[in-house]
Amino acid sequence: MMQYNPTLKVKRLVVMRNDITVYDGRFHSGVNILRGDNSSGKSTILNMLFYGLGGELTDWSDVALLCTHVLVEATFNGMVATLRREISESAGRPMEIYSGDYEQSLQAPITDWSRYPYRRSETMESFSEALFRLLDIPEVTSDQTGNLTIHQILRLLYADQLSPVEQLFKFEPFDPPTLRDTVGRLLCGAYNSEVYNNDVRLKALVRNFDQTSAQLKSLFAVLGRTDQAHTLDWVQAEKTILQQKLESIQGQIEDAERQLYQSTSQDELTLTAQQQAYDNVQKLQQQIAVAKEARDAISFSIADSDLFISSLQRKLDALSDSETVAKSLGDIQFRTCPSCYSAVEAADEPNHCHLCKADLNEGPAHTRIVALLNETGRQLKQSQLLQQRRINELEKLTAQLNSLEAEWLHASRRLSELQRLPSTALRGLLRQLGRDAGYVERQLEDLDHKLAIATEIQQLTDAKEKLNTEITRLRNRNDLLRAGQSKRLQKAYAAIDQEVVKLLHRDLPRQDAFISAKHVEFDFGANSITVDGQGYFSASSRVVLKTAFFVGFLWAATKDREFRHPRFCILDTIEDKGMEQIRSHNFQRMIVEDSDACNVDHQIIFATAMIAPELDDPKYTVGDYSTLSEATLAIRKPSVG
């Protein structure tokens, strides 16, 4: 049987009351039927299953609250894992995940379990992130919906009894239409995380573009007070002229000083100012060396971490393909034993190694893949967080180094001046030359300021151009992606429409609109479904329509691998709202008939109080028939009085 990813399949559900097992149900591929009398606990088991897979419950039954925790053994794209959650009326309970089957988890030390919170944080990923990674479902985030959780996905996979029958999603009080629409698009395969990532990037780029434009406007306003077009080239040319003028004045001062040295009235020279300037230059040089060393060290760490992060990402990609590799290697056939060269007998059971007879579906390799995926994912998130901190530190060190180098240039220029000017006088001339030199220096300082502004303008202009180019590229890319998503969504809707209509045509002739149905129209955002524009039907027909939608959605996903539907659903609406027994039996037979004919791995779990007689077969059923005296949960109700 083929497998389309994502595929979720429950293998075992265990409900515990402290150390006592009060329910242990084993499930299989295809149809799974929980049968029993009304009020015997079938819905409680389905709620437990929904909760154990990551759903949120607020309407626990009294008997369910007597239980302490639930364990679910399931396969995620063929990889086995066991999930554990404590039962509580408090919302947002964490989940523990073990990389292996239920029996192995009983013997495993607590250190082999990984604990995940319900909500993600800066340093911890949620269990939804871990399960999405195992199912190869992309993370979905938007400004309107926040981070999508496994709970929101399961709401469109579980048709429960308490939700309004005319609504598609499992009911919850806070339920924005954008959230429902996002879930529907995702399961239809019409969601591309690149679009959201590009949108986030676009917002940041547009914000940077606006900030850059505002900075340029302010700088132009400062420089625009003069008639000169203060370009970088003009400022540098003016600075060259002033430096030549200053050198000429310095030459005149040196000539005057030389005359004083040769005069008989020579004043005492002092080198104190030179020494102080020299000490300042040396101090700044040492600080610059330390800053450069720190900057180079963190730059090396960033480069090294980039390689490590890339290797982690490649490892995640490789692990996603490991299941296929393991299956391919499992096809190798030996005619003789590679050790003793005796003839090898064929395996008696399918999916077992013909050499050692080990189970190929649930071997240690499958359990290690789950652990490696989750551990690698945590390492990647931690590495990315540390990398961002290094980048921030590098920016601080670079700014500090630039400041120190500017101080050093000023101090070295001052030292050079002092070394050329021994402080004596041909008083009048030297005073005038000193004033001239000071004026030119002030002009140079002003030009240094203007040079910094002109340099900043050039950098901002270049940055603005790059931002504009990247903004245009991302917008064009998103337009292309959205066009592809729209086309994909239309194809998925048409496939679901076709499958649901086929189910309605095979319903017993109870509703004229179903007999002549041409199209079903459904809207995830509006949480509604109609048949050829008609939405008012009898209560039992609404049940049929809703159930047909869930089943039709699944059948469409088994015929098109582009769906991101997990090929899994839970139905507790087979006979809700006064459903006739004969009509319920007919619908059950339709589900089983279509399931048996399907060649893609899938799972449907539903509950019924009136199972079709020919379906009461271990091939389709789960556990024993439950009654009021022998309920699904083996808990003795407390006596009254």
Number of C-alpha atoms within 10 A of each C-alpha: 7 10 15 20 20 23 24 23 25 23 19 18 23 21 26 20 19 11 8 12 16 15 18 17 16 15 23 18 17 22 23 22 23 26 24 22 16 14 14 19 24 25 23 17 20 22 23 24 21 21 22 25 27 25 20 22 18 10 10 14 12 9 15 21 13 15 20 16 21 22 25 28 26 23 21 21 20 21 25 28 27 27 26 23 21 17 23 17 13 9 11 14 17 16 22 18 25 24 26 29 23 22 10 12 19 9 8 14 8 12 8 14 19 16 19 19 16 21 16 14 9 8 9 13 20 18 26 26 24 20 20 17 19 25 21 16 18 16 15 20 16 16 8 11 17 10 15 18 22 19 18 20 22 23 22 21 25 25 29 23 17 13 14 13 25 18 17 26 26 20 15 11 5 6 15 12 16 15 19 23 16 23 25 22 23 22 22 26 21 25 25 18 15 13 19 16 15 16 17 14 15 19 13 13 19 15 12 15 20 14 14 19 16 12 15 20 12 12 15 16 11 12 16 12 8 9 7 10 12 18 17 17 13 14 21 17 11 13 19 13 12 17 15 11 15 19 14 13 17 19 14 15 24 16 12 19 21 15 15 19 17 9 11 8 8 13 12 9 10 11 11 10 15 19 14 12 20 19 14 16 21 15 12 20 16 11 17 19 12 13 18 16 13 17 20 15 12 17 16 12 15 19 11 12 17 15 12 15 18 12 13 18 15 12 15 20 12 13 17 19 11 15 17 12 12 14 13 10 9 15 11 10 12 14 13 13 13 11 6 7 10 10 11 15 13 15 14 10 11 11 16 17 19 22 17 10 15 14 14 17 18 17 14 13 16 22 19 15 22 25 20 15 20 22 14 17 20 15 13 19 17 16 17 15 13 13 19 12 12 17 15 10 15 19 12 12 19 16 10 16 20 13 12 16 15 11 15 20 13 12 19 17 13 16 21 13 15 18 16 14 17 20 16 18 17 14 11 9 13 18 13 12 17 15 12 16 19 13 13 17 15 12 16 20 14 13 18 15 13 19 21 14 21 23 16 16 21 15 14 18 15 12 16 20 13 14 19 14 11 16 21 12 13 17 15 12 15 18 13 12 17 16 12 14 19 14 12 19 20 12 16 23 18 15 19 25 21 18 19 26 23 18 21 26 16 13 21 14 12 12 16 9 17 25 16 13 16 15 18 24 16 18 16 20 19 14 16 16 21 18 22 14 11 11 14 11 17 12 15 21 22 20 24 25 25 23 25 22 24 22 26 23 28 24 24 23 27 24 14 16 15 17 26 24 27 25 28 27 23 25 23 21 25 26 24 20 16 11 16 13 14 12 18 24 19 15 23 21 16 15 18 17 12 14 20 11 8 16 12 20 21 26 22 25 23 24 24 23 20 18 19 16 8 8 16 15 10 11 14 17 22 22 16 14 17 20 17 12 9 16 19 26 22 17 17 10 9 7 5 4 3
